[in-house]
Amino acid sequence: MDVLVNNAGITKDGLVMRMSDDDFDDVLNVNLRSAFIASRHVARPMMRARFGRIINIGSVSGLMGNPGQTNYAASKAAMVGMSKSMAKELGAKGVTVNVVAPGFIKTDMTDILGDELLKEVAPRIPVRRLGEPEEIANAVSWLSSDDSGYVTGQVLVVDGGLAM
């Protein structure tokens, strides 16, 4: 295995005062723990091959926080710390570990927000639009390539300027 992309992600939004322990744990288990387990599984063969790319899909929510998403933001912020630690452990063996942090992208996850909310969000994004899934795929493709061999432990924010 040359490339692992950890892209599992769920939300169970709710205000912190009303969020159940189960909702918090479920989001962290899917969004963070699954990436840890998959990464641990491929790390040894990648190190033996002296080549590998682990790309974790984070979110700008993990960089900025977001009301009603304490669990989601925590899982994506922890993804950054985990990725940086793994990058330091695996880099000498030819394995890079990076995070792609999307902003608002046209996906099933943003479709549930509704047209009215999305119309409010777009003007706050400097490029004045939501991103396309292909724009995230392009970032992942580059991080998977030989062109990114000197890039590790980084967060590539693909958000139209939202988080700056």
C-alpha positions, -999 to +999 in steps of 0.1 A: +000+000+000+015+033-011-013+058-001-039+058+027-066+085+027-086+086+059-119+102+050-145+088+074-165+115+090-198+120+107-215+148+126-239+146+155-244+183+161-257+198+193-250+224+218-224+214+244-248+216+273-272+191+255-246+168+238-247+133+251-216+113+260-226+088+233-228+115+206-194+129+216-179+094+216-195+083+183-181+112+164-146+108+179-146+071+172-156+075+136-136+106+128-104+101+148-101+066+161-108+049+127-080+071+112-056+060+140-064+023+135-061+024+097-029+044+099-013+021+124-023-008+102-004+006+071+025+022+089+047-009+092+044-020+056+050+016+044+081+019+066+094-014+053+089-001+017+105+032+028+076+050+010+041+059+020+016+087+021-010+090+048-035+118+042-061+126+068-092+146+059-097+172+086-119+203+085-116+240+091-140+233+120-110+217+137-090+249+132-117+275+140-143+257+161-180+259+153-210+264+175-230+232+180-200+211+168-179+206+199-175+169+191-168+173+154-144+202+159-126+183+187-122+152+164-108+173+135-085+193+158-072+160+173-066+147+138-041+176+133-022+167+164-022+130+156-010+136+121+019+159+132+030+133+157+028+105+132+047+126+107+076+130+132+076+093+139+074+080+103+092+107+083+127+091+086+113+060+070+100+077+039+064+080+051+047+114+050+016+123+070-005+153+062-040+168+067-063+183+041-088+206+059-118+214+037-141+243+043-176+243+030-177+218+001-207+208-019-213+173-004-241+154+013-229+169+046-235+205+034-267+196+015-285+190+048-277+226+058-304+239+035-303+266+008-309+295+031-280+288+054-257+281+024-267+315+010-256+331+043-223+312+043-211+319+008-206+356+012-184+350+042-160+330+021-135+353+003-140+335-031-178+338-026-187+302-033-186+267-018-158+244-029-162+215-053-153+179-043-128+178-071-109+206-054-103+184-024-095+155-046-068+176-063-052+184-030-052+148-020-038+138-054-009+163-050-001+151-014-002+115-028+024+123-055+062+123-056+059+161-060+050+164-023+078+142-009+093+170+012+059+179+027+049+163+060+031+172+091+013+200+073-023+211+071-034+220+036-065+242+041-088+241+011-115+265+020-117+295-003-100+316+023-126+311+051-102+303+079-076+330+072 
